[in-house]
């Protein structure tokens, strides 16, 4: 019949294999979220350690607004 080098035959064979394995015939990947980058995770861990050590600065919204106006 057809040779196995026709794209439609190759796709058909892949779909049959996927059905036999009970999975979809393609992979789904989410884009890499920069929030979970190594440098950001290091910064977050550093901030958590500082908070655990009590190295916090607490400001009210009014104090923050005054600081912004002073600049």
matplotlib code that plots the C-alpha trace (Angstrom):
import matplotlib.pyplot as plt

x = [0.0, 1.6, 5.2, 5.6, 7.3, 4.0, 3.3, -0.3, 0.6, 3.2, 0.6, -2.0, 0.6, 1.4, -2.3, -2.8, 0.1, -1.2, -4.7, -3.1, -1.1, -4.3, -2.6, -2.8, -0.5, 1.3, 2.9, 1.6, 4.1, 3.5, 5.8, 8.5, 7.3, 10.0, 8.7, 10.2, 13.6, 16.6, 17.6, 14.2, 13.8, 17.1, 15.9, 12.7, 14.5, 16.8, 13.8, 12.2, 15.4, 15.5, 11.8, 12.5, 15.4, 13.2, 14.9, 11.7, 10.7, 7.0, 5.5, 1.9, 0.5, 0.7, 4.4, 5.1, 3.3, 5.3, 8.5, 7.4, 6.6, 10.0, 11.8]
y = [0.0, 3.3, 3.6, 4.6, 7.8, 9.6, 12.2, 11.1, 7.5, 8.5, 10.6, 7.8, 5.3, 7.7, 8.2, 4.4, 4.0, 6.8, 5.1, 1.8, 3.5, 5.5, 8.9, 12.0, 11.9, 15.2, 16.8, 19.9, 22.3, 25.5, 28.4, 28.8, 31.1, 33.7, 33.7, 30.3, 31.1, 30.1, 33.7, 34.7, 31.6, 32.4, 35.9, 34.6, 32.1, 35.0, 37.1, 34.3, 33.7, 37.5, 37.4, 34.3, 36.1, 39.1, 41.4, 43.2, 46.8, 47.5, 50.6, 51.8, 52.9, 56.5, 56.2, 54.6, 57.4, 60.0, 58.2, 58.2, 62.0, 62.8, 61.4]
z = [0.0, 1.1, 2.3, 5.9, 4.9, 4.1, 6.8, 7.1, 7.6, 10.2, 12.1, 11.9, 13.3, 16.2, 17.0, 17.0, 19.4, 21.6, 21.7, 22.6, 25.4, 26.5, 26.2, 24.0, 21.0, 22.0, 25.0, 26.8, 28.4, 30.2, 29.7, 32.3, 35.1, 36.0, 39.6, 40.1, 38.6, 40.7, 41.4, 42.6, 44.8, 46.4, 47.1, 48.6, 50.9, 52.0, 52.8, 54.8, 56.8, 57.6, 58.7, 60.9, 62.5, 63.3, 60.9, 59.8, 59.2, 59.7, 58.1, 57.8, 54.5, 55.6, 56.4, 53.1, 51.3, 53.2, 52.2, 48.6, 48.7, 50.3, 47.2]

ax = plt.figure().add_subplot(projection="3d")
ax.plot(x, y, z, "-o")
ax.set_aspect("equal")
plt.show()
